[in-house]
Amino acid sequence: MKWHFKFQITTLFFKSVINSLTQFVYFLKKNTLLSNTTINFNKNIPSVIIINCLFFIILFNSCTPQQEDSGARIETLDCDNPIYINQPVSGFSYNDIVKLNYTGGNGLPYTYSFSTPSYGITGLIATLQTGTLNNGDGQLSFQLMGTPQKDTTGFAFFAVNFNGYTCVCSIYVSNIAPTKVLLNQPYNNAPCVPANNGLLSFKWDTSVNTVRYKIYVTNLNDTTLKYADTSSKNFLNLNLPLSQPYQWYVVSYNSRNDSAISAKFRFYLTGTPGQNYAPFPATLVSPINLVQINNPVNFQWQGADPDGTNDIDHYDLYIDNNRVSSGIRLNQLSLSNALAGLHSWYIITVDRSGNQSKSNVDSFLIL
């Protein structure tokens, strides 16, 4: 393939010709009209013309990159189904390898490279990577780099020419953040039993504009965290200790690592079916951790139990590891005599069978 800068080369060519003709006319005037002598085509005129012609030839070749013909040939090139990992997102830097399938390769190397800018959505450049064709089917690799136009959604098109075989490749450019997934199972605030092999199955709905998911599972008793990158799958099997309460949620990511966090579900992984389970640790709502406030202090929390909310008997409120109120039937309490300074607080949840659970510990500062 050749790239011709036609307008620039034509302009330079005519400048060169005009310059040659001007010098030629000047020579004629000097040697004929003014001196009335016979024209003598000595070396001056050819040298002027030759120098200008050589200048034009050198300039033309320097401005027209040549695609070296090494004899590498293919029969077809599939530009309709480009293969790449990450989807470009408008307004963000992008760097990936795009591969195009070909057929009928003749096994010869190609040591040249060319770059083609995108049109439609601009800002990207595809550059052919040098290599050797397979005998038969194979792939051409292009490095795709740049920053697609900001606030645009659609296709970036690339004109591809490989030793005379031409086609147009299109890459979709997104401008959409990933959506939150909807969690399916384990169900929220419910007991669940693992499969016979000890594995517990996590499932969720797929989300829009998402290339991968990451699942987070936290043991609510000791706050140990397990997480796993699930690639593009919307399910995962995990082996977890039995007779423990857990919380789980899923984060979805798009190609530029924008994220969306799902709701958080709690479940109790049973050891013996039919037993009475300890309540889930309460979720502290207010005061939020490390907030600076004045009296009165309004405490709020949320409680749940695998056996049902009705199985919760009461809550106990602890401040600085001291129980300041017990037998609380609601999930809120107001205190007006907190001393100035930094304080910690947590909730103990007690069910009707006497099973207990402790929430996480938060802090607040009384001014």
N, C-alpha and C positions, 0 to 999 in steps of 0.2 A: 504494500500500500504506500502511496506517495501523498504527501501533503504539499500543495502548491499555494504559495502566497501570491496569487495571480496579480492582484492590484499593485502590491508593492514591487514585484519583479517587473511588471510592465512599465511602471513609472521609472524605475531605475534603468530599464533597457532604453527607453526613449531618451532619457537624460544622457545616456552614454552615446547613443546615435547622434543626437543633436550636438553634443560636444565634439564628436568626430567630424561632422559636417561643417561645423563652425571653423574648426582648425583647417579643414580642407579648403573652404572658401577663402579663408585668410591666406592660405598658401597660394591659391590661384591669383588673387589680387596682387600679391607681392611679386610673384614671378611672371605675370603676364601683363595685367593692366598697368601696373606701375613701372615695371622695368622693361616691358615689351620684349621679353625674352621667351624663348621656347620653353614650354613646360618640360621639366626634367623630373620624372618620378623617381627621385632618389629614395633613400631609406627613411626619410623623415615621415612621409605620408603613410606608408605601410606600417611603420612602427606605431604611429598614433592610433591607426585603426586596430592594429593587432592588440595593442595594450588595452584599449577600451573593450574589445571583444573578450580578451582574457579576463578582464575585470568582471564583465557581465557573467561569464561562465562560472567563475569562482563564486561570485555572489549568489547566483541562482542555485548552485549546488549546496552552498552553506545554509541557505534559507529553506531548503526543501529536504527535510529528513527522509532518508531512504529506508524502506523496510527491506532488510537483507533477505534475498531469496536463497534460502539454504536447501530448497527442495522439499521442505516439510509440507505435506499435503494431508487434507482431511476430505471426507465426502459430505458429511452434514455436521451442523453445529446447532445445538438446541438452546436457543436464547429465550424460549418461552418458560423454561423451568429452572431458573438459577438456583444454586444451592448455597446457602449461607446460614450462619448461626444466629446472629443478632440482627434485629430489625432496626434500620435507621430511624431516628426521631428528629423532627424538625427543630432546628436551633441548637442542637447538641453535637459535639465532635464525634466522629464515627471512624472506625478503623476495623476492617474485617476482610476476610478472604471470600470471594465469590467464585464458584466453580460452574463451568458450563460443560455439559456432556457433548462429546463428538463421536462420530462413527467414521470408519474407514481411514484411520491413521496409518501412515506408512513407516513408522518407527524411526524417523529421522529427527535430529535435534533442531531446535529453533533458538538461536542465540540473540535475537533481536527482541525489543520490547516497544510498545507504544502505549500512549495514554489517550483516553477519550473522556471529555467532560460530559456531565449530565445535562440534559435539557428537560423541559417540563418543570420539574422541581430541580433547580440548579444548586450548585455548591459542592457536588461530589465529583471525584475523578477516579476512573477505573484504569489501572495499569496492568498490562499483561506481564505475567511472570515467566521468565525464560525456562525452558525445560526440553524434554524429549518426548515426542509422540509415542504412544503405544502402537503396536501392530494391531489395528482394529479399533476397538472402543476405548475411550479414555476421557479425561477431563482437562480443560484449559483453566488455569487459575489466574484470577485477577485480584490485585489488591485494591480495595475500594476505600477511599479516604476522603475526608472533608467534613464540612458542616452544612447539612441541608438547610434550605431557606427556613427562617423562623415563622412559626404560626401558619404552617401549610400542611395539608394532608393530600396525598395522591401518589403519583408515580414519578420516579426519576428514570429517564430513558438514556440508554447508551448505545451509540452506533459502533458495532464491532465488525472488524474486517481482518480475517486471518488468511493471508495469501490468496486473496481474491474471493473467499467465501464470506459474505456479508449477512448480517442480521441485526435486529434491534432487541436489546435486553432491557427489561423493566424491573425496578426494585421499588417496593411499596414503602413510602415514608409515612410514619405515624405521628400524630400529635395528640394522642389520647393516653391518659394515665390509666393504670390498671384498676379494675374494680375489686371491691371486697368479695371474697368467696362466702358462700353460705355453707355452714357446717352441717353435716348430716349425722354421722355417728362417730364416737359414742354420743348419746343424747345428753342434753343439758340436765344437770342436777338429778342424775339417775344412776342406779347401780348397773354394772355390766359385767358379763362373764367372758373371759378370754376363750379362744378356741382350744381344742384338745392339745394342740402343739404349744400352748402357752402364749401364742401371739394374739395381740389385740389389733383389730382392724380399724383404721381411721379413714373416713371418707368425707369428701366435700365436693360441692359443685365447682365446675370450671368458671373462671372469670375472664372478662374481656381484656384484650391487649396484654396478655400475660405470657411470658416465656418460661417462667419457672415459679415454683412454690417452695416455701420453707415452713415446716411445721415445728411448733414449740410445745413441749409437754413438761409441766412443772409438778413435782410432788408437793402437795400443799402442807405436808407435815414437816418436811425438812428443807423445803424450797429448792431441792436439787432440780436442775434443768436438763432436759434432753431435747435436742433438736436435730433435724435432718433436712438436707436439701433434696427435694423429690424430683428435680428437673421439671419436666412438663406433666408428670403424672398427678392425678387428683386423688390418690389413695396411698396409704402406707401401712405396713404391719410392724408393730413394735412389741418387744418383750419387756414387760414392766413388772416390778414386785407387786405381789397380791396384797389385798387387805389394806389398801392405801387410797387416799383421795388425791385426785389429779385435776389440773386445769390444762386446757389445750386451745390453741388458736393457730391460724394459718396466715402467713404474709405472702402476698402475691407481688411479683416484680415484672416490670416490662424491660425492654432491651437497654434502657438507659439507667436501670436500677431505681426508678421511681417505685414506690411501694404502697400497698394498701393493706391494712390490718383487719382481719375478720373480727366478729364477736368472740368472746371468750366463754367456752363451755367448761362445766365441771362435771366430773363423774367419779364414782367410787368403784374401784376394781375389786370385785369380790373374791374372797378365798373360799368360803363355804356358802353355797346358795341357800337363801332362806333365812340367814342370820340377820340380826339387827345391826345396822351400821352406824358408826359415829357420824355426827353432823359435819358438814363441810366447814372449814375455818371461815369465820365471818369476813366479809369484804369491807374494809374501812372506807367510809365516804367523806366524813367531815369531822374534825378539821383536816384539811389536806396536809400531807407531810411537809414539815419545816415552815409552815405558814406563821406569820406574825399577827397576833390578834389581841383583843382585849376581852375582859369579862363582860357578859357571861360567855361560857364556852358551850356551843351546841354540838354534841356528839351524835353522829349518825353512822349506821352500818347496815349491811345486808346479810341475812343468814339463809342457809338452805340445808336440807337434809336428804340423803339418798332415799330414805324411807318416806319422804313427803314432808312438807313444811309443818304440818300439824304435829310431827314427832318432836319438834323443838319445844323444850319446856321453858327455858329462860336463858338470859345472858347475864354475865358478870363483867363489870367495867373495872379495868386496872389502870392506874396512873402511877408512873414511876415504880412499877412492880408491887404496888399496894392496891388491894381491892377496896375501891371507894364506894361501890354500889353493887348489890347482888340481887338475884331474883327478878331482873328486869324483863317484863313481858313484851314490851315494844322494842323496836330497833332504833330508839333514839333516847337521849337524856341530856338535860341542860344543867350545868353547874356554874355558879357565880362567884365562888370563893377560891379560884385557882390563884396560887401565888405567882408573883412575877418571876420570870426565868424560863429556861428550857425544860420541857416535860415530855416524857414518853407515854404512850397509851396503847392498849390492846383490848380485845374482847375474848372471853371464854364462852363458848356456846355449849349448852348442856341439853341433851335430849331426855325423853321420858324414861329411858332405860339407864340413865346415869352416864352414858357415853359423852365424852367431852372432846372439844377441839379448840385450839388456840389460833387466833388470827396472827397476821404479821404485825410488827411493832412500828408505829409511826411516831413522829415528834411534832410539837408545836411550841411556839414562843409567846409567853404572856408579856406584854409591854408594861 
